[in-house]
Amino acid sequence: MIETLAIISLVVIAPLAIILHYVTKWKQTGVLSGEDEKMLQDLWDISHRMESRVNTLETILDEEIPDWRSRA
């Protein structure tokens, strides 16, 4: 009888408890932390600076080598 209860608890209750534990953890981490928000903002700023640089380089290339786009 005790062995049967132990087997049932290991087969049914333990996996259910583990799943519920990780679902709870997942829901708690569903929001961004302050550090994550700062990193995301930094990446956003960097991407805008890179876009500006690429636009500047394209403008320079358009003036220096007008048909550079068709060569690629």
N, C-alpha and C positions, 0 to 999 in steps of 0.2 A: 504494500500500500504506500509506504513512504517512498519507495523507488519510483512508483508511478507518478506521484505528486512531483517528485524532483524532475523527472523526465518532462512532464507537462510544463512545469515552470521554465525549464531550460529551452524547450522547443517553442513555447508560445509567449510566455510572459517576458522572458529576457530579451528576445528580439524586438518585441513591441516597446519595451522600456527604452532600448537603445535608439530605436527609430524616433520615438517621441522626444528623447533627449536632444538628438541632433536637429529635429524640426524646430524645437524651441530655440536652440542656438542659432539656427539659420534665420529665424524671424527676428532675433535680437540684433543680428548683424546686417539686417536688411537696409539699414540707413548708413550713410557715409559718416565716418568720424571726422572730427575737425582736421586731423592730419590729412585724411583722404581728400577733403574738400580743398585744402591748401595745395596739395599736390596737383589736383585736377585744375585748379586756377592757374598754377604755375605752367602746366602743360599747355593750357589755353593761351596764355600770354606768349609763350615760346612759339607756338604755332602761328600766331599772328605776326610775330617778328620775322619768322622764316618766310611767311607769305609775302611780307613787304620786301624782303631781300630778293626773293625770286622775281617779284614784279619789277624791282629796280634793275636786276640783271637782264631781264627780258627787254626792258626799255633800252638799256645800253646796247644789247645785241641787235635790236631792231635798228638803231642808229648806225652802228658800226658795220654790221653784216645784214643787210635787209632780207636776204633769202635764207637765213640760217634755219628757219623752221622747216623749209622744204627739203633740206639736206638730211634731216634726221630719219 
